[in-house]
Amino acid sequence: MTRRMVGRHARLWGLCVVAAICGWWVSAAATPVTGQESPEAVAAAVKSAVMPVTPPGATLHLGTLDGVKYMSACSVPLAVSVSGVIPYEQAAVKCGAPSWVFYVQVEVAQSEQVVVAARPIAAGSVIGEGDLMMMSKPVEIFAGRQVFYNTAPVVGAEAMMSISSGMVVTQQDIQQPVLIKAGQQVMVKVDGNGIAVSLLAVADQDGRAGDLILFTNPTSGRRFTALVTPDGPVINLK
């Protein structure tokens, strides 16, 4: 090997050593793409697509956008499609030029003012106004259950189970008090079709507000049903 060739190989080897020491060579997978896409632009596109269909008062939380820096800058407007069910959804952010797709997790944090226990309520106790308060609670903790948006339907009801302080009160937690007891004589109103009369009857069953229970006319012995209301049983002929 000539002296010139030996010198050339020596210089190349020296360059390789320097490059390795200084970190000039980095794997393509770990290097952000030149002219990278902006995470802020992707976040803005996702929010613009999701907010119009987000319930009033809800807030959005986006998943990590770190991977956006490995996407080439998009030269056309970003397109966003959303899938999933609130509160957890996924947004697919698509670029047409150059072509790529980036997925972002979206959490919709929705809260509503609902009735909660202001203090511990024991099972079997009658609930008073002081036992309740209104509080903003995340929808996901009571989704699928019937809750109350004012205290009126709950006051006077009986707790079917112990309710902890701050716990959302649901329809399953309470029952209305017995307004009419079996064997009790009450006046039943008959209303509708131009008729407005009352008759004395004997209740055959216990009844709570909203129940349709049996009564017996003590004079004729005939049995009939009437709706139990806070103002007394009613037969509505309308």
C-alpha positions as CSV (number, residue, x, y, z in Angstrom):
1,M,0.0,0.0,0.0
2,T,1.4,3.4,-1.0
3,R,2.1,6.1,1.6
4,R,-0.7,8.3,0.0
5,M,-3.3,5.6,0.5
6,V,-2.2,4.9,4.1
7,G,-2.5,8.7,4.9
8,R,-6.0,8.8,3.4
9,H,-7.2,5.8,5.4
10,A,-5.8,7.4,8.6
11,R,-7.7,10.6,8.0
12,L,-11.0,8.7,7.4
13,W,-10.5,6.7,10.6
14,G,-9.8,9.9,12.5
15,L,-13.0,11.4,11.2
16,C,-15.0,8.3,12.2
17,V,-13.6,8.4,15.7
18,V,-14.4,12.2,16.1
19,A,-18.0,11.6,14.7
20,A,-18.6,8.8,17.2
21,I,-17.3,10.9,20.1
22,C,-19.2,14.0,19.2
23,G,-22.5,12.2,18.5
24,W,-22.7,13.3,14.8
25,W,-24.3,10.1,13.8
26,V,-27.8,9.7,15.2
27,S,-30.3,7.0,14.1
28,A,-33.0,8.3,11.8
29,A,-35.7,6.9,14.1
30,A,-34.6,9.1,17.0
31,T,-34.1,12.3,15.0
32,P,-37.1,14.7,14.6
33,V,-38.1,15.3,11.0
34,T,-36.8,18.5,9.5
35,G,-39.6,21.0,9.2
36,Q,-41.6,19.2,11.9
37,E,-45.3,19.6,12.5
38,S,-46.3,21.9,15.4
39,P,-47.9,20.2,18.5
40,E,-49.8,23.5,19.1
41,A,-51.3,23.3,15.6
42,V,-52.4,19.7,16.1
43,A,-53.9,20.6,19.5
44,A,-55.8,23.5,18.1
45,A,-57.2,21.3,15.2
46,V,-58.4,18.7,17.7
47,K,-60.1,21.3,19.9
48,S,-61.8,23.0,17.0
49,A,-63.3,19.6,15.9
50,V,-64.3,18.4,19.4
51,M,-65.6,21.6,21.1
52,P,-68.7,22.1,18.9
53,V,-70.0,18.7,20.0
54,T,-68.9,19.0,23.7
55,P,-71.6,19.6,26.3
56,P,-71.8,23.1,27.7
57,G,-69.4,23.7,30.6
58,A,-67.2,20.7,29.8
59,T,-63.5,21.0,29.5
60,L,-61.1,19.0,27.2
61,H,-57.9,17.2,28.2
62,L,-55.7,16.0,25.4
63,G,-53.3,13.1,25.6
64,T,-49.5,13.4,24.8
65,L,-48.5,15.2,21.7
66,D,-44.8,14.3,21.9
67,G,-44.9,12.2,18.8
68,V,-46.0,15.1,16.6
69,K,-42.3,16.3,16.3
70,Y,-41.6,13.2,14.2
71,M,-44.2,14.3,11.6
72,S,-43.3,16.4,8.7
73,A,-45.0,19.9,8.6
74,C,-48.3,19.6,6.9
75,S,-48.7,21.9,3.8
76,V,-52.5,21.6,3.8
77,P,-55.2,22.1,6.5
78,L,-55.3,19.3,9.1
79,A,-58.4,17.1,9.0
80,V,-59.7,15.6,12.3
81,S,-62.2,12.8,12.9
82,V,-63.4,11.7,16.3
83,S,-64.5,8.3,17.5
84,G,-65.5,6.9,20.9
85,V,-68.0,7.9,23.6
86,I,-67.8,10.8,26.0
87,P,-66.0,11.1,28.3
88,Y,-63.2,9.1,26.5
89,E,-62.7,9.7,22.8
90,Q,-59.9,9.4,20.2
91,A,-59.1,12.0,17.6
92,A,-57.4,11.0,14.3
93,V,-55.5,14.0,12.9
94,K,-54.8,13.5,9.2
95,C,-52.5,15.4,6.9
96,G,-52.9,15.1,3.1
97,A,-49.5,16.5,2.1
98,P,-47.3,14.8,3.1
99,S,-49.6,11.9,4.1
100,W,-49.6,10.9,7.8
101,V,-52.1,10.2,10.6
102,F,-51.6,11.0,14.3
103,Y,-53.9,9.8,17.0
104,V,-54.7,11.8,20.1
105,Q,-56.6,10.7,23.2
106,V,-59.3,13.1,24.3
107,E,-61.0,13.2,27.7
108,V,-64.2,15.3,28.1
109,A,-64.5,16.5,31.7
110,Q,-68.1,17.3,32.2
111,S,-69.6,18.4,35.5
112,E,-73.2,19.2,36.6
113,Q,-74.8,20.7,39.7
114,V,-76.6,17.8,41.4
115,V,-78.0,17.0,44.9
116,V,-75.5,15.5,47.3
117,A,-75.6,14.6,51.0
118,A,-74.5,17.6,53.1
119,R,-73.8,15.2,56.0
120,P,-74.0,11.4,56.6
121,I,-77.6,10.1,56.3
122,A,-78.5,6.9,58.1
123,A,-80.5,4.2,56.3
124,G,-84.2,4.4,57.2
125,S,-84.1,8.1,58.2
126,V,-86.4,10.7,56.7
127,I,-84.3,13.2,54.7
128,G,-84.6,16.9,55.6
129,E,-83.6,20.0,53.8
130,G,-80.5,20.4,56.0
131,D,-79.3,16.9,54.9
132,L,-78.8,18.1,51.3
133,M,-76.8,20.5,49.2
134,M,-76.1,21.2,45.6
135,M,-72.6,20.5,44.3
136,S,-70.8,20.3,40.9
137,K,-69.8,16.6,40.3
138,P,-68.2,14.9,37.3
139,V,-70.9,13.3,35.1
140,E,-68.9,10.0,34.8
141,I,-69.4,9.2,38.5
142,F,-73.2,9.0,38.1
143,A,-73.7,8.3,34.4
144,G,-76.6,6.0,33.8
145,R,-78.3,6.6,37.1
146,Q,-81.2,9.0,37.9
147,V,-80.0,11.9,39.9
148,F,-81.7,15.1,41.2
149,Y,-81.1,18.6,40.0
150,N,-83.0,20.2,42.9
151,T,-83.6,19.2,46.5
152,A,-87.5,19.3,46.4
153,P,-88.1,15.7,45.3
154,V,-85.7,14.4,47.9
155,V,-86.9,16.3,51.0
156,G,-89.2,14.1,53.0
157,A,-88.1,10.9,51.3
158,E,-86.7,7.9,53.2
159,A,-83.1,6.8,52.8
160,M,-83.0,3.2,51.7
161,M,-79.3,2.9,52.6
162,S,-76.6,4.9,54.4
163,I,-75.5,7.9,52.3
164,S,-72.1,9.3,53.0
165,S,-71.4,13.0,53.2
166,G,-70.7,14.4,49.7
167,M,-72.2,11.4,48.0
168,V,-74.5,12.0,45.0
169,V,-78.1,11.1,45.9
170,T,-79.8,8.9,43.3
171,Q,-83.3,7.6,42.8
172,Q,-82.0,4.1,43.9
173,D,-80.9,5.6,47.3
174,I,-84.3,6.8,48.4
175,Q,-88.0,6.0,48.5
176,Q,-90.9,8.3,49.0
177,P,-92.7,8.0,52.4
178,V,-95.9,6.0,52.8
179,L,-98.8,8.5,52.4
180,I,-101.6,6.1,52.6
181,K,-101.7,2.9,54.7
182,A,-103.7,-0.2,54.0
183,G,-107.1,-0.1,55.9
184,Q,-107.0,3.7,56.1
185,Q,-110.2,5.6,55.1
186,V,-109.5,8.5,52.8
187,M,-111.4,10.8,50.4
188,V,-110.7,10.0,46.8
189,K,-111.1,12.8,44.2
190,V,-112.7,12.0,40.9
191,D,-111.8,14.6,38.3
192,G,-112.4,15.0,34.5
193,N,-115.1,15.0,31.9
194,G,-116.9,17.8,33.7
195,I,-117.0,15.7,36.9
196,A,-115.5,16.9,40.2
197,V,-116.6,14.8,43.1
198,S,-115.1,13.0,46.1
199,L,-116.0,9.7,47.7
200,L,-115.0,8.0,50.8
201,A,-113.0,4.8,50.3
202,V,-110.8,2.3,52.1
203,A,-107.2,1.7,50.9
204,D,-106.4,-1.9,50.2
205,Q,-102.7,-1.3,50.0
206,D,-100.0,1.1,51.3
207,G,-99.3,3.9,48.8
208,R,-96.5,6.3,48.1
209,A,-96.6,9.4,45.9
210,G,-96.9,8.2,42.3
211,D,-98.3,4.7,43.2
212,L,-101.5,3.4,41.6
213,I,-103.2,1.4,44.4
214,L,-106.5,-0.4,45.0
215,F,-109.3,1.1,47.1
216,T,-112.7,-0.3,48.1
217,N,-116.0,1.6,48.2
218,P,-117.5,0.6,51.6
219,T,-121.0,1.4,50.4
220,S,-121.1,-0.7,47.2
221,G,-118.2,-3.0,47.9
222,R,-116.7,-2.2,44.4
223,R,-112.9,-2.0,44.1
224,F,-111.1,0.6,42.0
225,T,-107.6,2.1,41.5
226,A,-106.5,5.6,42.2
227,L,-103.2,7.5,41.9
228,V,-101.6,8.5,45.2
229,T,-100.5,12.2,45.2
230,P,-99.2,14.4,48.0
231,D,-102.7,16.0,48.0
232,G,-104.5,12.7,48.3
233,P,-105.6,9.9,45.9
234,V,-107.1,10.9,42.6
235,I,-109.0,9.2,39.8
236,N,-108.3,11.3,36.7
237,L,-111.0,10.7,34.0
238,K,-109.3,13.0,31.4
